[in-house]
Amino acid sequence: MKLADIFKLSLNSLTHRGLRSWLTILGIIIGVAAVIAMLSIGAGMSQSMNAQMSSFGADVLTVSAGFTRAQGPTGGFEGRFQPGGGFGGGSSQTSGTSSTTAPKLTDADILSISDAQGVETVSGIVTGRSSVQYLAQTVSVTIEGINPTAWNEMTTSQLESGRFLESGDGMSVLIGNSVAHDMFDYNLTEDTTIKIGGKTFSVVGILKQSGTGSFGGDDRTIFMTTEAGRGVITGLDTNQYSSIQVKITDTNAVDQITQNIDQALYASRMVTSDTADFTVTSPTAMLQTIQSTMATLTFFLTGIAAISLLVGAIGIANTMFMSVMERTRLIGILKSIGTRNSEIMKLFLTESGIIGLMGGLLGVFLGLIVVGVISSVGINIMGMGSRLGANTSVAVVTPELILFALLFSTIIGIISGLIPARKAANLQVVEAMRSE
């Protein structure tokens, strides 16, 4: 029997079974669509995280004041809080007792870090919130005091208009895109005069939208010189910084340079690894943690979605067993005219493979619709567009994912029909001819 004849017989059988075939295919459709949606959402979120984290600059480390150490009855654990995290600066806890300190970063720390091997530029940052008044409207905005020379060298932000700050800009500010266009009833422009903490400043530049506001990015921040920042942010000493940014010479040696900075600060602050009161973090380490978490979540969600494929495979096997029972006499006739057992197997495997392929094709189509709806809801209704950036998506469907779905569904179909096909091939001619 020619392969073309096998294919025609398989299609003819599926066509005559009508509704039963479509119900069987439906199980595969739902499974493939679910897997497509879960994997594409995972890929899209991972891509958006990469885009957001890359805006920080892979070659910039952040030094923050504060260290948390906790020890339980069965052993020890220690971890450093991330900037903006919930541990609290300088708090420590050991075996149920706690003590609170207030570690600070100063000019001495900047000098120590500058001497560490692998460090290119060091810049102290002061951060806080202050009231900003424009016309008759007052809002609370994040203020960041920077060293313009060093910050301009480290930043990955781009200008929408105007210029970056310079060392002599004591009464000038650089503002984020959301501050300029979203926070006030009227947009701020270059040379606009605003009051921050009761002091008057002039806007010299507006940054392009970065889409990283939810991670403490530039969109909702006003930048000024360090000295000006200390003048409008309360609670900061003259020689105190909220954090220190460090630009390194080699992104491939982040771990080693981080150790160099640790050692330099151990010596200057007269602490050890057990009593350290500072934290060094990098976008690379944060990105790896996020990617690992996203990969784990995607794996489990895809596993749950794959259960639908298993149900669909059982449906195919059931349909093929029924097909063997209904066509026992036909199998006997085919064998009596010289059809080999291998050709009988090919007939039924082709039939189950077509079910899997059709389910895969329609499942991919349904999956694309689901992904489109999810992306539309995420961007337009939930307001994720500004946070993810213009070039990222909530979900990403790649040609490789579509090809994988089609191959996987076809293979599932063939495997599901394997046992029924073997049963059909092993039928005895006389017994099959007697069947009604």
Contacts in CASP RR format, 6 or more apart in sequence:
PFRMAT RR
TARGET T0000
AUTHOR 0000-0000-0000
METHOD contacts of the structure
MODEL  1
MKLADIFKLSLNSLTHRGLRSWLTILGIIIGVAAVIAMLSIGAGMSQSMN
AQMSSFGADVLTVSAGFTRAQGPTGGFEGRFQPGGGFGGGSSQTSGTSST
TAPKLTDADILSISDAQGVETVSGIVTGRSSVQYLAQTVSVTIEGINPTA
WNEMTTSQLESGRFLESGDGMSVLIGNSVAHDMFDYNLTEDTTIKIGGKT
FSVVGILKQSGTGSFGGDDRTIFMTTEAGRGVITGLDTNQYSSIQVKITD
TNAVDQITQNIDQALYASRMVTSDTADFTVTSPTAMLQTIQSTMATLTFF
LTGIAAISLLVGAIGIANTMFMSVMERTRLIGILKSIGTRNSEIMKLFLT
ESGIIGLMGGLLGVFLGLIVVGVISSVGINIMGMGSRLGANTSVAVVTPE
LILFALLFSTIIGIISGLIPARKAANLQVVEAMRSE
1 339 0 8 1.000
1 343 0 8 1.000
1 346 0 8 1.000
1 347 0 8 1.000
3 346 0 8 1.000
6 343 0 8 1.000
6 346 0 8 1.000
6 347 0 8 1.000
6 350 0 8 1.000
7 350 0 8 1.000
9 347 0 8 1.000
10 347 0 8 1.000
10 350 0 8 1.000
10 351 0 8 1.000
10 354 0 8 1.000
11 354 0 8 1.000
13 323 0 8 1.000
13 327 0 8 1.000
13 351 0 8 1.000
14 21 0 8 1.000
14 351 0 8 1.000
14 354 0 8 1.000
14 355 0 8 1.000
15 21 0 8 1.000
17 319 0 8 1.000
17 323 0 8 1.000
20 319 0 8 1.000
20 322 0 8 1.000
21 319 0 8 1.000
21 355 0 8 1.000
24 312 0 8 1.000
24 315 0 8 1.000
24 316 0 8 1.000
24 318 0 8 1.000
24 319 0 8 1.000
24 355 0 8 1.000
25 355 0 8 1.000
25 356 0 8 1.000
25 358 0 8 1.000
25 359 0 8 1.000
25 362 0 8 1.000
27 308 0 8 1.000
27 311 0 8 1.000
27 312 0 8 1.000
27 315 0 8 1.000
27 359 0 8 1.000
28 309 0 8 1.000
28 312 0 8 1.000
28 313 0 8 1.000
28 316 0 8 1.000
28 355 0 8 1.000
28 356 0 8 1.000
28 358 0 8 1.000
28 359 0 8 1.000
28 360 0 8 1.000
28 363 0 8 1.000
28 409 0 8 1.000
28 412 0 8 1.000
28 413 0 8 1.000
29 359 0 8 1.000
29 360 0 8 1.000
29 362 0 8 1.000
29 363 0 8 1.000
29 366 0 8 1.000
30 308 0 8 1.000
30 312 0 8 1.000
30 363 0 8 1.000
30 366 0 8 1.000
31 305 0 8 1.000
31 306 0 8 1.000
31 308 0 8 1.000
31 309 0 8 1.000
31 311 0 8 1.000
31 312 0 8 1.000
31 363 0 8 1.000
32 309 0 8 1.000
32 359 0 8 1.000
32 360 0 8 1.000
32 362 0 8 1.000
32 363 0 8 1.000
32 364 0 8 1.000
32 366 0 8 1.000
32 367 0 8 1.000
32 405 0 8 1.000
32 408 0 8 1.000
32 409 0 8 1.000
33 363 0 8 1.000
33 364 0 8 1.000
33 366 0 8 1.000
33 367 0 8 1.000
33 370 0 8 1.000
34 305 0 8 1.000
34 306 0 8 1.000
34 308 0 8 1.000
35 302 0 8 1.000
35 305 0 8 1.000
35 306 0 8 1.000
35 308 0 8 1.000
35 309 0 8 1.000
35 405 0 8 1.000
35 408 0 8 1.000
36 363 0 8 1.000
36 364 0 8 1.000
36 367 0 8 1.000
36 368 0 8 1.000
36 370 0 8 1.000
36 371 0 8 1.000
36 397 0 8 1.000
36 401 0 8 1.000
36 402 0 8 1.000
36 405 0 8 1.000
37 305 0 8 1.000
37 367 0 8 1.000
37 370 0 8 1.000
37 371 0 8 1.000
37 374 0 8 1.000
37 395 0 8 1.000
38 298 0 8 1.000
38 301 0 8 1.000
38 302 0 8 1.000
38 303 0 8 1.000
38 304 0 8 1.000
38 305 0 8 1.000
39 298 0 8 1.000
39 302 0 8 1.000
39 401 0 8 1.000
40 371 0 8 1.000
40 395 0 8 1.000
40 396 0 8 1.000
40 397 0 8 1.000
40 398 0 8 1.000
40 401 0 8 1.000
41 298 0 8 1.000
41 371 0 8 1.000
41 374 0 8 1.000
41 394 0 8 1.000
41 395 0 8 1.000
42 294 0 8 1.000
42 297 0 8 1.000
42 298 0 8 1.000
42 395 0 8 1.000
42 396 0 8 1.000
43 298 0 8 1.000
43 395 0 8 1.000
43 396 0 8 1.000
43 398 0 8 1.000
43 401 0 8 1.000
44 392 0 8 1.000
44 393 0 8 1.000
44 394 0 8 1.000
44 395 0 8 1.000
44 396 0 8 1.000
45 294 0 8 1.000
45 394 0 8 1.000
46 291 0 8 1.000
46 294 0 8 1.000
46 295 0 8 1.000
46 298 0 8 1.000
47 392 0 8 1.000
47 393 0 8 1.000
47 396 0 8 1.000
48 388 0 8 1.000
48 389 0 8 1.000
48 392 0 8 1.000
48 393 0 8 1.000
48 394 0 8 1.000
49 287 0 8 1.000
49 290 0 8 1.000
49 291 0 8 1.000
49 294 0 8 1.000
50 287 0 8 1.000
50 291 0 8 1.000
51 388 0 8 1.000
51 389 0 8 1.000
51 391 0 8 1.000
51 392 0 8 1.000
52 211 0 8 1.000
52 212 0 8 1.000
52 215 0 8 1.000
52 387 0 8 1.000
52 388 0 8 1.000
52 389 0 8 1.000
53 215 0 8 1.000
53 283 0 8 1.000
53 286 0 8 1.000
53 287 0 8 1.000
53 290 0 8 1.000
54 156 0 8 1.000
54 283 0 8 1.000
55 156 0 8 1.000
55 157 0 8 1.000
55 210 0 8 1.000
55 211 0 8 1.000
55 212 0 8 1.000
55 217 0 8 1.000
56 156 0 8 1.000
56 212 0 8 1.000
56 283 0 8 1.000
57 154 0 8 1.000
57 156 0 8 1.000
57 283 0 8 1.000
58 251 0 8 1.000
58 282 0 8 1.000
58 283 0 8 1.000
58 284 0 8 1.000
59 247 0 8 1.000
59 248 0 8 1.000
59 249 0 8 1.000
59 251 0 8 1.000
60 154 0 8 1.000
60 245 0 8 1.000
60 246 0 8 1.000
60 247 0 8 1.000
60 248 0 8 1.000
60 282 0 8 1.000
60 283 0 8 1.000
61 245 0 8 1.000
61 246 0 8 1.000
61 248 0 8 1.000
61 254 0 8 1.000
61 257 0 8 1.000
61 258 0 8 1.000
61 261 0 8 1.000
61 280 0 8 1.000
61 281 0 8 1.000
61 282 0 8 1.000
62 83 0 8 1.000
62 243 0 8 1.000
62 244 0 8 1.000
62 245 0 8 1.000
62 246 0 8 1.000
62 280 0 8 1.000
62 281 0 8 1.000
62 282 0 8 1.000
63 105 0 8 1.000
63 109 0 8 1.000
63 113 0 8 1.000
63 243 0 8 1.000
63 244 0 8 1.000
63 245 0 8 1.000
63 246 0 8 1.000
63 261 0 8 1.000
63 265 0 8 1.000
63 278 0 8 1.000
63 279 0 8 1.000
63 280 0 8 1.000
64 81 0 8 1.000
64 83 0 8 1.000
64 105 0 8 1.000
64 242 0 8 1.000
64 243 0 8 1.000
64 278 0 8 1.000
64 279 0 8 1.000
64 281 0 8 1.000
65 89 0 8 1.000
65 90 0 8 1.000
65 103 0 8 1.000
65 104 0 8 1.000
65 105 0 8 1.000
65 243 0 8 1.000
65 277 0 8 1.000
65 278 0 8 1.000
65 279 0 8 1.000
66 80 0 8 1.000
66 81 0 8 1.000
66 87 0 8 1.000
66 88 0 8 1.000
66 89 0 8 1.000
66 90 0 8 1.000
66 103 0 8 1.000
66 277 0 8 1.000
66 278 0 8 1.000
66 279 0 8 1.000
67 79 0 8 1.000
67 80 0 8 1.000
67 81 0 8 1.000
67 89 0 8 1.000
67 90 0 8 1.000
67 92 0 8 1.000
67 103 0 8 1.000
67 276 0 8 1.000
67 277 0 8 1.000
67 278 0 8 1.000
67 279 0 8 1.000
68 78 0 8 1.000
68 79 0 8 1.000
68 80 0 8 1.000
68 81 0 8 1.000
68 87 0 8 1.000
68 88 0 8 1.000
68 89 0 8 1.000
68 90 0 8 1.000
68 91 0 8 1.000
68 92 0 8 1.000
68 93 0 8 1.000
69 78 0 8 1.000
69 79 0 8 1.000
69 92 0 8 1.000
69 93 0 8 1.000
69 94 0 8 1.000
69 274 0 8 1.000
70 76 0 8 1.000
70 77 0 8 1.000
70 78 0 8 1.000
70 79 0 8 1.000
70 93 0 8 1.000
70 94 0 8 1.000
71 77 0 8 1.000
71 78 0 8 1.000
71 94 0 8 1.000
71 95 0 8 1.000
72 95 0 8 1.000
73 95 0 8 1.000
78 274 0 8 1.000
80 87 0 8 1.000
80 276 0 8 1.000
80 279 0 8 1.000
80 281 0 8 1.000
81 87 0 8 1.000
81 88 0 8 1.000
81 89 0 8 1.000
81 279 0 8 1.000
82 279 0 8 1.000
82 281 0 8 1.000
82 286 0 8 1.000
83 243 0 8 1.000
83 279 0 8 1.000
83 281 0 8 1.000
89 102 0 8 1.000
89 103 0 8 1.000
90 100 0 8 1.000
90 101 0 8 1.000
90 102 0 8 1.000
90 103 0 8 1.000
90 277 0 8 1.000
91 98 0 8 1.000
91 99 0 8 1.000
91 100 0 8 1.000
91 101 0 8 1.000
92 98 0 8 1.000
92 99 0 8 1.000
92 100 0 8 1.000
92 101 0 8 1.000
101 277 0 8 1.000
103 277 0 8 1.000
103 278 0 8 1.000
104 237 0 8 1.000
104 240 0 8 1.000
104 241 0 8 1.000
105 124 0 8 1.000
105 240 0 8 1.000
105 241 0 8 1.000
105 242 0 8 1.000
105 243 0 8 1.000
105 244 0 8 1.000
105 278 0 8 1.000
106 239 0 8 1.000
106 240 0 8 1.000
106 241 0 8 1.000
107 239 0 8 1.000
108 268 0 8 1.000
109 241 0 8 1.000
109 244 0 8 1.000
109 265 0 8 1.000
109 268 0 8 1.000
109 269 0 8 1.000
109 278 0 8 1.000
110 122 0 8 1.000
110 124 0 8 1.000
110 241 0 8 1.000
110 244 0 8 1.000
111 268 0 8 1.000
112 264 0 8 1.000
112 265 0 8 1.000
112 267 0 8 1.000
112 268 0 8 1.000
112 269 0 8 1.000
113 119 0 8 1.000
113 122 0 8 1.000
113 244 0 8 1.000
113 246 0 8 1.000
113 261 0 8 1.000
113 264 0 8 1.000
113 265 0 8 1.000
114 122 0 8 1.000
115 264 0 8 1.000
116 257 0 8 1.000
116 260 0 8 1.000
116 261 0 8 1.000
116 263 0 8 1.000
116 264 0 8 1.000
117 257 0 8 1.000
117 260 0 8 1.000
118 248 0 8 1.000
118 249 0 8 1.000
118 250 0 8 1.000
118 253 0 8 1.000
118 257 0 8 1.000
118 260 0 8 1.000
119 246 0 8 1.000
119 247 0 8 1.000
119 248 0 8 1.000
119 249 0 8 1.000
119 257 0 8 1.000
119 260 0 8 1.000
119 261 0 8 1.000
120 247 0 8 1.000
120 248 0 8 1.000
120 249 0 8 1.000
121 150 0 8 1.000
121 153 0 8 1.000
121 154 0 8 1.000
121 246 0 8 1.000
121 247 0 8 1.000
122 150 0 8 1.000
122 244 0 8 1.000
122 245 0 8 1.000
122 246 0 8 1.000
122 247 0 8 1.000
123 146 0 8 1.000
123 147 0 8 1.000
123 150 0 8 1.000
123 151 0 8 1.000
123 154 0 8 1.000
123 244 0 8 1.000
123 245 0 8 1.000
123 246 0 8 1.000
123 247 0 8 1.000
124 146 0 8 1.000
124 147 0 8 1.000
124 150 0 8 1.000
124 226 0 8 1.000
124 241 0 8 1.000
124 243 0 8 1.000
124 244 0 8 1.000
124 245 0 8 1.000
125 144 0 8 1.000
125 145 0 8 1.000
125 146 0 8 1.000
125 226 0 8 1.000
125 241 0 8 1.000
125 242 0 8 1.000
125 243 0 8 1.000
125 244 0 8 1.000
125 245 0 8 1.000
126 144 0 8 1.000
126 145 0 8 1.000
126 226 0 8 1.000
126 229 0 8 1.000
126 230 0 8 1.000
126 233 0 8 1.000
126 236 0 8 1.000
126 240 0 8 1.000
126 241 0 8 1.000
126 242 0 8 1.000
127 142 0 8 1.000
127 143 0 8 1.000
127 144 0 8 1.000
127 145 0 8 1.000
127 233 0 8 1.000
127 242 0 8 1.000
127 243 0 8 1.000
128 142 0 8 1.000
128 143 0 8 1.000
128 144 0 8 1.000
128 233 0 8 1.000
128 242 0 8 1.000
129 140 0 8 1.000
129 141 0 8 1.000
129 142 0 8 1.000
129 143 0 8 1.000
129 233 0 8 1.000
130 140 0 8 1.000
130 141 0 8 1.000
130 143 0 8 1.000
130 196 0 8 1.000
130 197 0 8 1.000
130 232 0 8 1.000
130 233 0 8 1.000
131 138 0 8 1.000
131 139 0 8 1.000
131 140 0 8 1.000
131 141 0 8 1.000
131 196 0 8 1.000
131 197 0 8 1.000
131 198 0 8 1.000
132 138 0 8 1.000
132 139 0 8 1.000
132 140 0 8 1.000
132 141 0 8 1.000
132 179 0 8 1.000
132 183 0 8 1.000
132 194 0 8 1.000
132 195 0 8 1.000
132 196 0 8 1.000
132 197 0 8 1.000
132 222 0 8 1.000
133 194 0 8 1.000
133 195 0 8 1.000
133 196 0 8 1.000
133 198 0 8 1.000
134 184 0 8 1.000
134 186 0 8 1.000
134 188 0 8 1.000
134 192 0 8 1.000
134 194 0 8 1.000
134 195 0 8 1.000
135 184 0 8 1.000
135 185 0 8 1.000
135 186 0 8 1.000
137 184 0 8 1.000
137 185 0 8 1.000
139 183 0 8 1.000
139 184 0 8 1.000
141 179 0 8 1.000
141 183 0 8 1.000
141 196 0 8 1.000
141 220 0 8 1.000
141 221 0 8 1.000
141 222 0 8 1.000
142 216 0 8 1.000
142 220 0 8 1.000
142 221 0 8 1.000
142 222 0 8 1.000
143 196 0 8 1.000
143 221 0 8 1.000
143 222 0 8 1.000
143 224 0 8 1.000
143 229 0 8 1.000
143 232 0 8 1.000
143 233 0 8 1.000
144 221 0 8 1.000
144 222 0 8 1.000
144 223 0 8 1.000
144 224 0 8 1.000
145 223 0 8 1.000
145 224 0 8 1.000
145 225 0 8 1.000
145 226 0 8 1.000
145 228 0 8 1.000
145 229 0 8 1.000
145 230 0 8 1.000
145 233 0 8 1.000
146 165 0 8 1.000
146 223 0 8 1.000
146 224 0 8 1.000
146 225 0 8 1.000
146 226 0 8 1.000
147 225 0 8 1.000
147 226 0 8 1.000
148 164 0 8 1.000
148 165 0 8 1.000
148 166 0 8 1.000
148 167 0 8 1.000
148 168 0 8 1.000
148 169 0 8 1.000
148 225 0 8 1.000
149 167 0 8 1.000
150 245 0 8 1.000
150 247 0 8 1.000
151 164 0 8 1.000
151 165 0 8 1.000
151 223 0 8 1.000
151 245 0 8 1.000
152 164 0 8 1.000
152 165 0 8 1.000
153 247 0 8 1.000
154 245 0 8 1.000
154 247 0 8 1.000
155 164 0 8 1.000
157 207 0 8 1.000
157 208 0 8 1.000
157 210 0 8 1.000
157 218 0 8 1.000
158 207 0 8 1.000
158 208 0 8 1.000
159 205 0 8 1.000
159 206 0 8 1.000
159 207 0 8 1.000
159 208 0 8 1.000
160 177 0 8 1.000
160 180 0 8 1.000
160 205 0 8 1.000
160 206 0 8 1.000
160 207 0 8 1.000
160 208 0 8 1.000
160 209 0 8 1.000
161 189 0 8 1.000
161 190 0 8 1.000
161 205 0 8 1.000
161 206 0 8 1.000
162 190 0 8 1.000
162 204 0 8 1.000
162 205 0 8 1.000
162 206 0 8 1.000
163 204 0 8 1.000
163 205 0 8 1.000
164 174 0 8 1.000
164 205 0 8 1.000
165 172 0 8 1.000
165 173 0 8 1.000
165 174 0 8 1.000
165 204 0 8 1.000
165 223 0 8 1.000
165 224 0 8 1.000
165 225 0 8 1.000
167 225 0 8 1.000
168 225 0 8 1.000
169 204 0 8 1.000
169 224 0 8 1.000
169 225 0 8 1.000
170 224 0 8 1.000
170 225 0 8 1.000
170 227 0 8 1.000
170 228 0 8 1.000
171 199 0 8 1.000
171 200 0 8 1.000
171 201 0 8 1.000
171 202 0 8 1.000
171 228 0 8 1.000
172 201 0 8 1.000
172 202 0 8 1.000
172 203 0 8 1.000
172 204 0 8 1.000
172 224 0 8 1.000
173 194 0 8 1.000
173 196 0 8 1.000
173 201 0 8 1.000
173 202 0 8 1.000
173 203 0 8 1.000
173 204 0 8 1.000
173 222 0 8 1.000
173 223 0 8 1.000
173 224 0 8 1.000
173 228 0 8 1.000
174 203 0 8 1.000
174 204 0 8 1.000
174 205 0 8 1.000
174 206 0 8 1.000
174 207 0 8 1.000
174 222 0 8 1.000
174 223 0 8 1.000
174 224 0 8 1.000
175 188 0 8 1.000
175 203 0 8 1.000
175 205 0 8 1.000
175 206 0 8 1.000
175 207 0 8 1.000
175 221 0 8 1.000
175 222 0 8 1.000
175 223 0 8 1.000
176 206 0 8 1.000
176 207 0 8 1.000
176 218 0 8 1.000
176 219 0 8 1.000
176 220 0 8 1.000
176 221 0 8 1.000
176 222 0 8 1.000
176 223 0 8 1.000
177 206 0 8 1.000
177 207 0 8 1.000
177 208 0 8 1.000
177 209 0 8 1.000
177 210 0 8 1.000
177 218 0 8 1.000
177 219 0 8 1.000
178 209 0 8 1.000
178 213 0 8 1.000
178 219 0 8 1.000
178 220 0 8 1.000
179 188 0 8 1.000
179 219 0 8 1.000
179 220 0 8 1.000
179 221 0 8 1.000
179 222 0 8 1.000
180 187 0 8 1.000
180 188 0 8 1.000
180 189 0 8 1.000
180 203 0 8 1.000
180 206 0 8 1.000
181 187 0 8 1.000
181 188 0 8 1.000
183 220 0 8 1.000
188 194 0 8 1.000
188 203 0 8 1.000
188 206 0 8 1.000
189 203 0 8 1.000
189 206 0 8 1.000
190 203 0 8 1.000
190 204 0 8 1.000
190 205 0 8 1.000
190 206 0 8 1.000
191 202 0 8 1.000
191 203 0 8 1.000
191 204 0 8 1.000
192 202 0 8 1.000
192 203 0 8 1.000
193 200 0 8 1.000
193 201 0 8 1.000
193 202 0 8 1.000
193 203 0 8 1.000
194 200 0 8 1.000
194 201 0 8 1.000
194 203 0 8 1.000
195 201 0 8 1.000
196 222 0 8 1.000
196 224 0 8 1.000
196 232 0 8 1.000
197 232 0 8 1.000
198 232 0 8 1.000
199 228 0 8 1.000
199 231 0 8 1.000
199 232 0 8 1.000
201 224 0 8 1.000
201 228 0 8 1.000
207 218 0 8 1.000
207 219 0 8 1.000
209 219 0 8 1.000
209 386 0 8 1.000
209 389 0 8 1.000
210 217 0 8 1.000
210 218 0 8 1.000
210 219 0 8 1.000
211 217 0 8 1.000
211 219 0 8 1.000
211 386 0 8 1.000
211 387 0 8 1.000
211 388 0 8 1.000
211 389 0 8 1.000
212 218 0 8 1.000
212 219 0 8 1.000
212 387 0 8 1.000
213 219 0 8 1.000
213 220 0 8 1.000
213 387 0 8 1.000
214 387 0 8 1.000
219 386 0 8 1.000
224 232 0 8 1.000
226 241 0 8 1.000
230 236 0 8 1.000
230 238 0 8 1.000
236 242 0 8 1.000
246 261 0 8 1.000
246 280 0 8 1.000
248 254 0 8 1.000
248 257 0 8 1.000
249 257 0 8 1.000
250 257 0 8 1.000
251 284 0 8 1.000
254 282 0 8 1.000
254 284 0 8 1.000
254 285 0 8 1.000
258 280 0 8 1.000
258 282 0 8 1.000
261 280 0 8 1.000
262 273 0 8 1.000
262 276 0 8 1.000
262 280 0 8 1.000
265 271 0 8 1.000
265 276 0 8 1.000
265 278 0 8 1.000
266 272 0 8 1.000
266 273 0 8 1.000
266 276 0 8 1.000
269 277 0 8 1.000
269 278 0 8 1.000
271 277 0 8 1.000
309 408 0 8 1.000
309 409 0 8 1.000
309 412 0 8 1.000
312 412 0 8 1.000
312 416 0 8 1.000
313 412 0 8 1.000
313 413 0 8 1.000
313 415 0 8 1.000
313 416 0 8 1.000
314 416 0 8 1.000
315 416 0 8 1.000
316 352 0 8 1.000
316 355 0 8 1.000
316 356 0 8 1.000
316 412 0 8 1.000
316 413 0 8 1.000
316 416 0 8 1.000
316 417 0 8 1.000
317 416 0 8 1.000
317 417 0 8 1.000
317 419 0 8 1.000
317 420 0 8 1.000
319 355 0 8 1.000
320 348 0 8 1.000
320 351 0 8 1.000
320 352 0 8 1.000
320 416 0 8 1.000
320 417 0 8 1.000
320 420 0 8 1.000
320 421 0 8 1.000
321 419 0 8 1.000
321 420 0 8 1.000
321 423 0 8 1.000
323 348 0 8 1.000
323 351 0 8 1.000
323 420 0 8 1.000
324 331 0 8 1.000
324 348 0 8 1.000
324 420 0 8 1.000
324 423 0 8 1.000
324 424 0 8 1.000
327 424 0 8 1.000
328 427 0 8 1.000
328 432 0 8 1.000
328 435 0 8 1.000
329 432 0 8 1.000
329 433 0 8 1.000
329 435 0 8 1.000
329 436 0 8 1.000
331 344 0 8 1.000
331 424 0 8 1.000
331 427 0 8 1.000
331 432 0 8 1.000
332 427 0 8 1.000
332 429 0 8 1.000
332 432 0 8 1.000
332 433 0 8 1.000
333 432 0 8 1.000
333 433 0 8 1.000
334 343 0 8 1.000
334 344 0 8 1.000
335 341 0 8 1.000
335 344 0 8 1.000
335 427 0 8 1.000
335 429 0 8 1.000
335 432 0 8 1.000
336 429 0 8 1.000
336 433 0 8 1.000
341 425 0 8 1.000
341 426 0 8 1.000
342 425 0 8 1.000
344 421 0 8 1.000
344 424 0 8 1.000
344 425 0 8 1.000
345 421 0 8 1.000
345 422 0 8 1.000
345 424 0 8 1.000
345 425 0 8 1.000
347 421 0 8 1.000
347 424 0 8 1.000
348 417 0 8 1.000
348 420 0 8 1.000
348 421 0 8 1.000
348 424 0 8 1.000
348 425 0 8 1.000
349 414 0 8 1.000
349 417 0 8 1.000
349 418 0 8 1.000
349 421 0 8 1.000
352 413 0 8 1.000
352 414 0 8 1.000
352 416 0 8 1.000
352 417 0 8 1.000
352 418 0 8 1.000
352 420 0 8 1.000
352 421 0 8 1.000
353 410 0 8 1.000
353 413 0 8 1.000
353 414 0 8 1.000
353 417 0 8 1.000
355 413 0 8 1.000
356 409 0 8 1.000
356 410 0 8 1.000
356 412 0 8 1.000
356 413 0 8 1.000
356 414 0 8 1.000
357 406 0 8 1.000
357 409 0 8 1.000
357 410 0 8 1.000
359 409 0 8 1.000
360 405 0 8 1.000
360 406 0 8 1.000
360 409 0 8 1.000
360 410 0 8 1.000
361 406 0 8 1.000
363 405 0 8 1.000
363 409 0 8 1.000
364 402 0 8 1.000
364 405 0 8 1.000
364 406 0 8 1.000
368 397 0 8 1.000
371 395 0 8 1.000
371 397 0 8 1.000
372 395 0 8 1.000
374 394 0 8 1.000
374 395 0 8 1.000
375 393 0 8 1.000
375 394 0 8 1.000
375 395 0 8 1.000
378 384 0 8 1.000
378 385 0 8 1.000
378 394 0 8 1.000
379 385 0 8 1.000
379 388 0 8 1.000
379 393 0 8 1.000
379 394 0 8 1.000
384 394 0 8 1.000
388 394 0 8 1.000
END
